Amino acid sequence: MAARQRLARGILNLLAQQQSPAACKGQQAAGALIASAAQQVSHLHHHQAAPLLLRAASAAFSRALTTSAPLQNTSSGLGSLLREELDYEKKNYVRSEQVAGGPPAPFKLTEAPGDTLLTLTRSFKNEEISVDLHVNNQPSPQYEGDEGADEEGITTVAFNVSVAKEGKVLLFECESDGSSVVINHVSLEPKEGLASESMYSGPVFDELDDSLQRHFATFLEERGVTSELGEYLRFLIYDKEQREYQSWLDSVEKFVSK
């Protein structure tokens, strides 16, 4: 069972341990909330469903607290669950070779703990190239154990490539499965961004002439945005999510245990 599913079930078990009639009333409401969430996510991959179940379990825990008599040892029980989950994650976390080796040269990676943004930068002639991707802004993922997914990597990663010079930015919205880079949209914007959402941001990329699409792809390749980079980003985004999840578990465990 995925880590987040295990934590969600642990929270429910913690609720089930409460014996007072008032607590039982809270548990019934909590159980209905979880049952509804489980039905909604039954068709999803386990890593997609788990965060939703975890949120539902947390909401159920809060509802039980507000609709029941004071629960005994809930803080210590929740703290123990969080610590067990953190210990499990740390024990099983291994940085993949793809990430440990760093980004393809000459890109340099910039990231900060607690921030879901990852940025890779390099210079090319008189241009500044930036590749940005967010953990929280990715296609519906498939993770290890899902058909077609690689271990410790997601099948498709979404990212933006900015090519900046002379106060303007040529912005590419891209995806990669590690074997190729797909361009979804291209826009030319002021360095500070579009003044309003109503401004024209470029045509539908798939409707461009095939030759023009290929030349845009070559334009990115010349600047190092290749399938090799896409493969690195797939594993990087997964690794970042795992590390941030561990940090979240640690922070919440410390908070509830005080």
N, C-alpha and C positions, 0 to 999 in steps of 0.2 A: 504494500500500500504506500502511496506517495506520502512524503513527509507532511504536507499540509493537511491531507486527509486524515492522517494519523492524529495530528494535533486537534483537528476539529472533533473527531470521535472522542478524544480524551476529554475535551471540554464537556461534551454531552454526558460522558460517564460521570464526570465530576458533579454535574447537575443531578444525575440519577441517584447519587449517594445521599441526597438530602431527603429526610423522612417526614418532615412536618406536613400537615394538610395544606398549609399555605404554600409551602415549597412545591408540593405536588401540583397545585394550581399553576404555579409559574412554570413547572416542567411541561405541563400539557401545552401551554402556549408556546414554549420553546420547541417542543417536539413538532408541533404543527408548522412552525417556521422552518425547521430543518427538513421536514418531509417535503414541503413546497420547494425548497431550494434543491433538494436531491432530484425531484422530478424534472425541474428545469434544466439541470446539468447532466442528466443521465445519458444524453447522446454525445457529450463532449469527451475529448481525450482527458486522461486523468490529471494532467498538469494544468489543463484549462479549468476543469471542474473543481480541483482542490482549493484554489483561492476563494471561489464562490462559496464552497462549503465552509471554509474557515471564517469568512465574513458572517455567514448565517449562524455559525456556532457562537461567534462572539456576540452577535445581536441577541441570540437566545440566552446567553449567559447574562447579558445586561437586563433582559426582560425578566428573567427569573429573580434577579436581585431586586427589581422594583416591584414585583408582584408577590413576593414571598416574605416570610419572616426572615430575620437575619440568618444567613447560611453559615454553617460552621466550617472553619478551615478552608474556605474557598480560595482565599489568597494564597495560602501555602500550597494548596493542591494545584492551583493554576501555575504557580511558580515552579513547582516540581515538573509539571508537564512541559513547560517551556524549556526548562533546563535539560530535560531528557531529550527533547527535540534538538536543542542546540548541540548537545553532546553527540547525537546521532549524525547531524549534519557535518560537524567538524571531523568526526571519525571517517566519514565516507567522502569528504571533499578532497579531490585531487585536481590540481591545475593541469589542464591538458597540455600536451607538447605544443599544440598550435598557439596557445596563449603564452606559455612560458617563454617561447622564443621571441616574443615581441612582434610588433607590426612589420610588414614588409618595408625594407629601407627604400627611401629615406624618411618615411613617415615617423612622426613622434606622437605617442599617446599621452593625452592629458585627461585625468579623471580626479574626482574628489569623493571621499567617503560620504555616504548619505545622499549623493546626487546621482540621479539615473542617467545623466548625460555623459557620453563618451565622445571625445573629440580627437581626431588624428589630423596633424598638420604637416605641410611641407611647402617648399618654394619651388616654382618652376618658371625659369626665365624671369619675367617681370610680374609674375602672378603669385598670389598666395592661395594655396589649395587647402580646403578644410573639409573633413568628412565628419559629419555629426550623426549620432544615433542615440536613441533613448530606449532604455529597458522597457518603459511603460508605453511605448508607441511602436509596437511590433505586430506583424500579421498574426492571425490565429496560429499558435505554435503547435508543432509536433516535437516531442522530446524523445530521449532515449527510451526504447521499449515500444514506440509507435512505429508502425510500418513506414518505411521510407526515411526514417530519421537516423542520424548517426549518433553514436554514444557521445554524451556531453556536448551536443550541439543541436541547434534548431535547424529545421529544414530551410527556412527562408528568413533572411534578415532585411529589414528596411532601413535605409539611411539616405542622408542628403549630402550632396557634394557641392561646395561653393567654390567658384573660381573668381577671385576678386582682383581687380586692377582698375586704376583711374576712377575710383569712386563708384564703380558699379560691380555687380555680382551676377555671374551666370550661374543659376541655381538648378541643379539636377536632382529630381526625386527618383531614387533607385531602389532596386531589390536585387538580392543575389542568393542563389542556392549553393554557391561554392563552385559551380561549374561555369557560370556565366554571370554577367551583370546586365540587368534589364532596366532600361530607362522608362519611367512612367510619365515624367513631365519635365519640361525645360522652361525656365522663365528668366528674363533679364530684369534685374531690380536695382534700385539705388542701394548703396551700401547700408543705409539705415532701414531698408525694407520698404515695401509698398505703402503709400500714404493712406490707402483705404482698401478694403476688401473688394470694392467694386472696380478697381483698376484692372485692366486687361493683363493677364499673367502668361499668355502664350496659348498656342493651339493644343488640341488633343494630340499627344505625341504619336499614337498609333495611326493617326490619319495623315501624318506626314509622308512624303514620298519615301519609298524604301531606301533609296540611295542617300537621302538626307539623314534618315535614321542611322544608317551604317556609319556615316561620317561623324555624327555626334558620338557614337560609341567609340570610334577611333580617337576622337578628341579626348575622351576620358582615359582611354588606354595609354595615350601618350603622357598623361599626367599621373599614371600609376594606379588608376582605378580599374583593376583587372579582376579576373576570377580568383587569383591568389589572394587579393585583398578581401574579396567577398567571403572566401573560405575562413580567413582569419576573423572577420567580423562575426560570422556565425557562432564561432566558439567563444569569442570575446563577450558577446552579449549574454550568453548562457552563464559564463563564469562570473560576470558582474552581478547578475541576478542572484546567483547562489551566495556570493559574498555579502550582498546587501540583506538577504534573507537571514543569514546568520547574525548580522549586526542587529537587525530588528528583533530577533528572538532574545538576544542578550540584553538589549535595552528594555524591552517589555518585562522580561523576567526580573530585572533589577528593580523596576518601578513597582510591580505588584508585590514584591517580596519585602519592601521596606515597611 
